[in-house]
Amino acid sequence: MNSLIWKFSPCIELDPSAIPTRKKVLTESVNGVSLRTKWGSCNVCVEENKVCRCDQGKDDEVMEIINENGEKHMKADSSFTHSVVNMVGMLIGLGQLSTPYALQNGGWASVFLLIGLGIACAYTSHLLGKCLEKSAKSRNYSDIGQQAFGVKGRVIATTFIYMEIFMALVSYTISLSDNLTTVFAGTNLHMPWLHLSTSQILTVIAVIVALPSLWLRDLSSISFLSTGGILMSFLIFITVLCTAAFGGVKVNQPIPILQLHNIPVISGLYIFSFAGHIVFPNLYKSMKDPSKFTKVSIVSFSIVTVLYTSLAFMGAKMFGPGVNSQITLSMPKHLILTKIALWATVLTPMTKYALEFAPIAMQLDHKLPSSMSSQMRMFIRGSLGSIMLIGILGLALSIPYFQYVLGLTGSLVSTSICIIFPCAFYTKIFWSQLSKPLLVLNFVLIGFGSLCGLFGTITSFKSLINTIQNTH
């Protein structure tokens, strides 16, 4: 990255603490330098290893680029409230669509699992903060992995991060396809030379529309897409709430007490809803007072858990056993609120593609020869992103079973990133300083996460295979 000129809102700051993520804040680490979204209006000239200014109303704030040797440091300026808003924005996402389905299939007693996972994830985010406090050199999730277990720790953490990105994008594309079908109900598209259903053709068209975003080099545009994704997620929650209150739907459907055989599957859906840990180091490093990070985690996870629990009970009580794995698909089709929710769900994946591919694209850009022209770099980066997105599209059209893919993602990947790895990293780093109760707690969580991940992965995978076989 040589010299760029950006003018936009929100402000993109260079920050060495970010990590690639499927969540709401654009973050990426490239050669020790990374990107972070921040509200404000900027007129920024960014040059490698130089100090730049970001205009925030009347007060100018200095940004510094940290080089590979860590010679400079960026001014951390996020307040407690700002940090809470950021963390809540990171956590609210695709997982909220499936919470009513998960509660209905797990029984109302499974809400204790949802709350318990929220508490566990808040605790493990606290552990990540302690690991960052221990070593100033650790600035992202992969760094913590290396701090604990060396190069192997970094490789494993990074592998799981990119697995989560890939599998989440498959889930987003399946959601896009399902909701597009409902939005354009009654539409009949037929192409003799293309053996695809109407819903598949609509999904292909939508992905083609989103494809040019992968060629963006203007990071302000990518940041704008990220902000749009956050707003869409909150809009979905508000429309479901208004439907329950004013939509004429009787909120009196029965919810079973407990369906134990479904717990392994729904545990993956629940844990996916709390997956945001790969960006928490970025949030920690951006705070004015990092010592308040634990309080930020407690407040943020409390808010999100209340929102998820409310949404789960509202959806399950409104639609009962017939609730869809995506709550938007169960809402009354004639309501304007439903149309808003459906379009918000359709637009959300389309805002995610460029954001999710940004880490991969920037890593590729860094690997390309410095002598290569910017046009050729853009062509290679865009072509690779397009090929990968087409592959994801093909996979999503082949296995259009949202709940099983999302559950598999949560069980196979998110459980490790949110529970197992933070406990393992913290235990390894602080081994000599841990009290016996804390040591026992961490091992219990590692064991609990491993069991949930193992049984959830097996159950979700078997359900997915059985569904595919029955369909064909």
Backbone hydrogen bonds, N-H to C=O, Kabsch-Sander energy under -0.5 kcal/mol:
donor,donor_aa,acceptor,acceptor_aa,energy
4,L,46,V,-2.3
6,W,44,V,-2.5
8,F,42,C,-0.9
11,C,38,K,-2.9
13,E,11,C,-0.6
13,E,36,R,-2.8
15,D,34,S,-3.7
18,A,15,D,-1.0
26,L,24,K,-0.5
28,E,35,L,-0.7
30,V,28,E,-0.6
30,V,33,V,-3.9
33,V,30,V,-1.9
35,L,28,E,-1.2
36,R,13,E,-1.9
37,T,26,L,-0.5
38,K,11,C,-2.4
41,S,55,D,-0.8
42,C,8,F,-2.3
42,C,40,G,-0.5
44,V,6,W,-2.7
46,V,4,L,-2.5
46,V,44,V,-0.6
47,E,45,C,-0.6
48,E,2,N,-1.4
50,K,47,E,-1.8
52,C,63,M,-2.1
54,C,61,E,-2.0
56,Q,59,D,-1.3
59,D,56,Q,-1.7
60,D,58,K,-0.6
61,E,54,C,-1.9
63,M,52,C,-2.8
66,I,64,E,-0.5
67,N,65,I,-0.6
70,G,67,N,-2.0
75,K,62,V,-0.7
77,D,75,K,-0.5
77,D,286,S,-0.7
78,S,286,S,-2.9
83,S,79,S,-2.3
84,V,80,F,-2.1
85,V,81,T,-2.5
86,N,82,H,-2.3
87,M,83,S,-2.6
88,V,84,V,-2.7
89,G,85,V,-2.3
90,M,86,N,-1.9
91,L,87,M,-1.8
92,I,88,V,-2.5
96,Q,93,G,-1.5
97,L,94,L,-1.5
98,S,95,G,-1.1
99,T,95,G,-0.6
99,T,96,Q,-0.7
102,A,98,S,-2.6
103,L,99,T,-2.5
104,Q,100,P,-2.5
105,N,101,Y,-2.1
106,G,102,A,-2.0
107,G,103,L,-2.0
108,W,256,P,-3.0
109,A,257,I,-2.7
110,S,107,G,-1.9
111,V,108,W,-1.5
112,F,109,A,-1.6
113,L,110,S,-0.7
114,L,110,S,-1.8
115,I,111,V,-2.8
116,G,112,F,-2.5
117,L,113,L,-2.7
118,G,114,L,-1.9
119,I,115,I,-2.3
120,A,116,G,-2.6
121,C,117,L,-2.6
122,A,118,G,-1.9
123,Y,119,I,-2.2
124,T,120,A,-2.4
125,S,121,C,-1.8
126,H,122,A,-1.6
127,L,123,Y,-1.7
128,L,124,T,-1.9
129,G,125,S,-1.8
130,K,126,H,-1.9
131,C,127,L,-2.1
132,L,128,L,-2.1
133,E,129,G,-2.2
134,K,130,K,-1.7
135,S,131,C,-1.4
138,S,135,S,-1.0
139,R,137,K,-0.7
141,Y,278,I,-0.5
144,I,140,N,-1.7
145,G,141,Y,-1.8
146,Q,142,S,-2.1
147,Q,143,D,-2.7
148,A,144,I,-1.9
149,F,145,G,-2.8
150,G,146,Q,-2.2
152,K,149,F,-0.6
153,G,149,F,-0.6
154,R,150,G,-1.7
155,V,151,V,-2.6
156,I,152,K,-2.6
157,A,153,G,-2.4
158,T,154,R,-2.8
159,T,155,V,-2.4
160,F,156,I,-2.2
161,I,157,A,-2.0
162,Y,158,T,-2.2
163,M,159,T,-2.0
164,E,160,F,-2.3
165,I,161,I,-2.0
166,F,162,Y,-2.4
167,M,163,M,-2.8
168,A,164,E,-2.4
169,L,165,I,-2.0
170,V,166,F,-1.7
171,S,167,M,-2.0
172,Y,168,A,-2.6
173,T,169,L,-2.1
174,I,170,V,-2.2
175,S,171,S,-2.4
176,L,172,Y,-2.4
177,S,173,T,-2.3
178,D,174,I,-2.6
179,N,175,S,-2.4
180,L,176,L,-2.2
181,T,177,S,-1.9
182,T,178,D,-1.1
183,V,179,N,-2.6
184,F,180,L,-2.5
185,A,182,T,-1.4
187,T,184,F,-2.1
189,L,187,T,-0.5
191,M,194,L,-0.5
194,L,191,M,-2.1
196,L,194,L,-2.1
201,I,197,S,-2.4
202,L,198,T,-2.5
203,T,199,S,-2.0
204,V,200,Q,-2.4
205,I,201,I,-2.4
206,A,202,L,-2.4
207,V,203,T,-2.6
208,I,204,V,-2.3
209,V,205,I,-2.2
210,A,206,A,-1.9
211,L,207,V,-1.4
213,S,210,A,-1.4
214,L,211,L,-2.0
215,W,212,P,-1.7
216,L,213,S,-1.1
219,L,217,R,-1.0
221,S,218,D,-1.0
222,I,218,D,-1.2
223,S,219,L,-2.3
224,F,220,S,-2.0
225,L,221,S,-1.9
226,S,222,I,-1.9
227,T,223,S,-2.2
228,G,224,F,-2.1
229,G,225,L,-1.9
230,I,226,S,-1.7
231,L,227,T,-2.1
232,M,228,G,-2.3
233,S,229,G,-1.9
234,F,230,I,-1.9
235,L,231,L,-2.1
236,I,232,M,-2.0
237,F,233,S,-1.5
238,I,234,F,-2.2
239,T,235,L,-2.3
240,V,236,I,-2.0
241,L,237,F,-2.2
242,C,238,I,-2.5
243,T,239,T,-2.1
244,A,240,V,-2.1
245,A,241,L,-1.7
246,F,242,C,-3.5
247,G,243,T,-1.8
249,V,243,T,-0.7
252,N,250,K,-1.5
252,N,317,K,-0.6
253,Q,317,K,-2.9
259,Q,106,G,-2.1
260,L,258,L,-0.6
262,N,259,Q,-1.8
263,I,260,L,-1.2
266,I,262,N,-2.3
267,S,263,I,-2.2
268,G,264,P,-0.8
268,G,265,V,-0.7
269,L,265,V,-1.1
270,Y,266,I,-2.6
271,I,267,S,-2.5
272,F,268,G,-1.8
273,S,269,L,-1.1
274,F,270,Y,-0.6
274,F,271,I,-1.1
275,A,272,F,-1.3
276,G,274,F,-0.9
279,V,276,G,-1.7
280,F,277,H,-0.7
283,L,279,V,-1.6
284,Y,280,F,-2.8
285,K,281,P,-2.3
286,S,282,N,-1.1
287,M,283,L,-0.5
287,M,284,Y,-1.2
288,K,78,S,-2.6
292,K,289,D,-2.2
293,F,290,P,-2.0
296,V,292,K,-2.4
297,S,293,F,-2.4
298,I,294,T,-2.4
299,V,295,K,-2.6
300,S,296,V,-2.7
301,F,297,S,-2.7
302,S,298,I,-1.8
303,I,299,V,-2.3
304,V,300,S,-2.6
305,T,301,F,-2.5
306,V,302,S,-2.2
307,L,303,I,-2.3
308,Y,304,V,-2.9
309,T,305,T,-2.6
310,S,306,V,-2.6
311,L,307,L,-2.6
312,A,308,Y,-2.7
313,F,309,T,-2.3
314,M,310,S,-2.5
315,G,311,L,-2.7
316,A,312,A,-2.4
317,K,313,F,-2.6
318,M,314,M,-1.9
319,F,315,G,-2.2
320,G,316,A,-2.3
322,G,319,F,-1.5
323,V,320,G,-2.0
327,I,97,L,-2.0
329,L,326,Q,-2.1
330,S,327,I,-1.4
331,M,327,I,-0.7
335,L,332,P,-1.1
339,K,335,L,-1.5
340,I,336,I,-2.2
341,A,337,L,-2.5
342,L,338,T,-2.9
343,W,339,K,-2.4
344,A,340,I,-2.4
345,T,341,A,-2.2
346,V,342,L,-2.1
347,L,343,W,-2.7
348,T,344,A,-1.7
350,M,346,V,-0.9
351,T,347,L,-1.3
351,T,348,T,-0.8
352,K,348,T,-0.7
352,K,349,P,-1.0
353,Y,349,P,-1.1
355,L,351,T,-0.5
356,E,352,K,-3.1
357,F,353,Y,-2.1
358,A,354,A,-1.1
361,A,357,F,-3.0
362,M,358,A,-2.6
363,Q,359,P,-2.1
364,L,360,I,-2.3
365,D,361,A,-2.5
366,H,362,M,-1.8
367,K,363,Q,-1.4
368,L,364,L,-1.4
372,M,369,P,-1.6
377,R,373,S,-2.1
378,M,374,S,-2.4
379,F,375,Q,-2.1
380,I,376,M,-2.6
381,R,377,R,-2.9
382,G,378,M,-2.9
383,S,379,F,-2.5
384,L,380,I,-2.4
385,G,381,R,-2.2
386,S,382,G,-2.4
387,I,383,S,-2.4
388,M,384,L,-2.4
389,L,385,G,-2.4
390,I,386,S,-2.4
391,G,387,I,-2.0
392,I,388,M,-2.3
393,L,389,L,-2.7
394,G,390,I,-2.5
395,L,391,G,-2.1
396,A,392,I,-2.7
397,L,393,L,-2.4
398,S,394,G,-1.3
399,I,395,L,-1.9
401,Y,399,I,-2.1
402,F,400,P,-0.6
405,V,401,Y,-2.2
406,L,402,F,-2.9
407,G,403,Q,-2.2
408,L,404,Y,-2.3
409,T,405,V,-2.3
410,G,406,L,-2.5
411,S,407,G,-2.6
412,L,408,L,-2.9
413,V,409,T,-2.1
414,S,409,T,-2.0
415,T,410,G,-2.1
417,I,413,V,-2.2
418,C,414,S,-2.9
419,I,415,T,-2.0
420,I,415,T,-1.8
421,F,416,S,-3.2
423,C,419,I,-1.6
424,A,420,I,-2.4
425,F,421,F,-3.4
426,Y,422,P,-2.5
427,T,423,C,-2.4
428,K,424,A,-2.2
429,I,425,F,-2.5
430,F,426,Y,-2.7
431,W,428,K,-0.7
433,Q,430,F,-2.0
434,L,430,F,-1.0
434,L,431,W,-0.8
439,L,435,S,-2.3
440,V,436,K,-2.6
441,L,437,P,-2.5
442,N,438,L,-2.3
443,F,439,L,-2.2
444,V,440,V,-2.6
445,L,441,L,-2.4
446,I,442,N,-2.3
447,G,443,F,-2.6
448,F,444,V,-3.1
449,G,445,L,-3.1
450,S,446,I,-2.3
451,L,447,G,-2.4
452,C,448,F,-2.7
453,G,449,G,-2.8
454,L,450,S,-2.7
455,F,451,L,-2.7
456,G,452,C,-2.3
457,T,453,G,-2.2
458,I,454,L,-2.5
459,T,455,F,-2.6
460,S,456,G,-2.7
461,F,457,T,-2.5
462,K,458,I,-2.6
463,S,459,T,-2.5
464,L,460,S,-2.4
465,I,461,F,-2.6
466,N,462,K,-2.8
467,T,463,S,-2.4
468,I,464,L,-2.3
469,Q,465,I,-2.5
470,N,466,N,-2.6
471,T,467,T,-2.2
472,H,468,I,-2.0
